[in-house]
Amino acid sequence: MPAADTLAPAGDDLDIMRSAALEAGRIAMRYADRGDTKAWDKTPGHPVTQADLAVNAFLEKTLRAARPDYGWLSEETVDDSSRLAKQRIWVVDPIDGTRAFMRGDPNWCIGVAVVEDGAAVAGVVVAPQFEEVFFAYRGGGAFLNDQRIESSGQREEPGSRLIAARGLIEHPSWREPWPKVVTPEDKPNATLYRLALVASGRWDGALALWRKSDWDLAAGAVLVEEAGGAISTHRGEAYRFNRRVPAQHSLVAAGKALHPLLVRRTKAVRLPDPQGSAAASGT
């Protein structure tokens, strides 16, 4: 493991990531433009396409060549536990929103992050069909197409605009019913793109009360934080990436004023701990 003072600045990694992610977007668009991408279920209910694999292959070759000392974690690569010994790793979602991609919905994106000692320190989210490139690195701010972005200043729950399932908000089991909030008519399939929308202030927050993989979150986490927002589990726990099971309890992301209100409301919800599954299996 290299010493911390020998690691390149996160901003240097960002330049590599942006270039690679933009080219990955062009690769994906070639498949999207043809409209005949082969798809199959890698596991029941989890589709993958030729485009996912082509993008993954390009990013793995390019990023690992640029930083051979970094570990690798991607949705479309068989996990290798050697990443656990690395101080920095690449975290990649080749196409987040595969279902959207398959049906011609533009709400999909490519996500690349660098995680250092468990924290996301740089991230890029490219949404090719919207011609949007979101990027951020720790201490450097968050940007959309080279323009600085900021998360929402919404300070109260009533009237807030939340990317969340309407059925979740309206579920009768809440001890304290939700006030009137705005939710999307058609929630974007891609979690990373939802986080980019929160980082840019287009939506006040995003909420998902179920397990999320590291590749769903890492690039978006640094975007939200560098845009002045906050992101955590529904219990207010900070994310720690690159654990044995690369997954988190849940997702609450919002501007800094709204975030603690959403955590207060949701923290009593009981969800299984992804790391607990590893302990139970003895891995």
C-alpha angles and dihedrals in degrees: 000000000000119000115258092248091057095056117104115248113269088243090063090053088049092061090054092046096049093051093047095044093050091053089045088055090054090051092051092047092056088061092042092051092053091051094204102094113155114238137183139166113268086190127359109294095005111099127196129188138202087255093058090053095044092051091046092051092050094047094046093050094045101042097041091050090052094048109020092170093061124094122237133230122169136158090234100045125079105254117256116201091211086087088073091071094052124098091209130028137178113240114198139181103186093197117004106195099035092167090055090048091052094053097044095254109146094218096103130102147178118246129198126173140171115222119197121189090341098312128101107242102171134018143176127194116186120191101188099187091054092042089233126146116186118187141165143163131196110283093002103088130240127279144188114205090339094309117115115245133201133198122245123285092214107147104186139043099236109090094008118145109232130181095221138119111276088220090059093052094046097042110133095224096076110114089211112035115231118254118238109296134167119246127181120267088223112023112217110254093219115082092198091055090050089055091049089053090052092047090052093050094241088120126028097222150342127225133189120166098198139073117298126192122234091249089057091057118021101082091040093048094062090044092055095044095047089048088060097261134115133238131187145129117292087264092058094254117151114241118257110194130197098042124146090270103041097215142097133220098245146314134266115162127166145123113302095258096050099038098076091048091056091047091050090053098045106032095094092062109110116225131168116262111240090211090053090065089060093050092048092052093046094240 
